[in-house]
Amino acid sequence: MTRPLSASSPTPFPANPEAGGVPARQTAPPQASPPKIAAKPARKGHSLAWVYLAITALLAGTIAGSSYYFAPLSDRVRSPLHSWLRPSGYIGQSAGILAFVIFIFLWLYPLRKKYRWLGWTGVMSKWLDSHVSVALVVPFITAIHATWRFGGVIGLGFWSMIVVCASGIVGRYLYVHIPRRADGLELTAEEIAAERRELMGELATASGLAGPQVEALLRSDPSPMAGAGLLKTLQLMLRDDLDRRKAARSLKRMVANRPGAKLDRKALANVLHLANREMALTQQARMLEAIHEVFRFWHVAHRPFAIAALAAVTLHVVVVVFMGMTWFW
């Protein structure tokens, strides 16, 4: 974002008296630009398109093989699909190998988060998006491998995986409510305040409304919410999300009905984007300490079940390979 020049800003082309008043360029000392928050994608749903497509394809495969998957075990052996769909079959074990490779990939995210020298592999926000997206597909691939029967060790691994996926969705929701810079680092209180002031200035300019008028419309409860507890914090976060949508609609109507020049669709979308970012920063700053407290509870559910799923899956793979129940040798 470009900041407007203030009255105290140096003139970029001061007059040069030795050259008869001809303007001479004066180089100003470089200034460090303020850290920026991570920009939200304009169309977030498209990043999950491949996830929906993969899940749809796996469910379609399940429907196509339903005569085998939902038949009694005694009838499966005589089915022409048995050599393909059984856990050690061509399709069944291929799904198991794919699920195991993806499962190992999911454990690269904790390593990236722990070791900063892995920063060359990408920013944390991209890693998290990939981690969550891929994790949503793994249970369906595992179900194809297990022929939709979950008993013994594979059952322990599968249901642990389901708990991990469910808690991961909640964790992703919590993560995006923490204001961050483009490199994934958390913003300080001073950086949040500076970013809010800049957003309010740009919003007033883009909407054509007075600054106090915009601020009154978008203002939310400024009181901090520390120690609210797990359920209360999640309830307040959901309420803030709904309030933000309501305020954005009100601003849209106010700008559309403003006398004078009408904004085109692109300019109006920019106004709404700035408004949502300003409101989000205000709400995130208010809920920051409470969200950190919830994250501590969240790790209690996510991490142990993730370790249990890893142990169960690894044991299953070791037993299968040791017993030679594979189609590729």
PyMOL commands that set and color helices and strands:
alter all, ss='L'
color gray80, all
select helices_A, chain A and resi 17-19+44-64+66-69+73-76+82-85+90-106+108-114+116-121+124-145+152-175+189-207+211-218+230-256+265-323
alter helices_A, ss='H'
color red, helices_A
select strands_A, chain A and resi 15-16+22-23
alter strands_A, ss='S'
color yellow, strands_A
deselect
rebuild
show_as cartoon
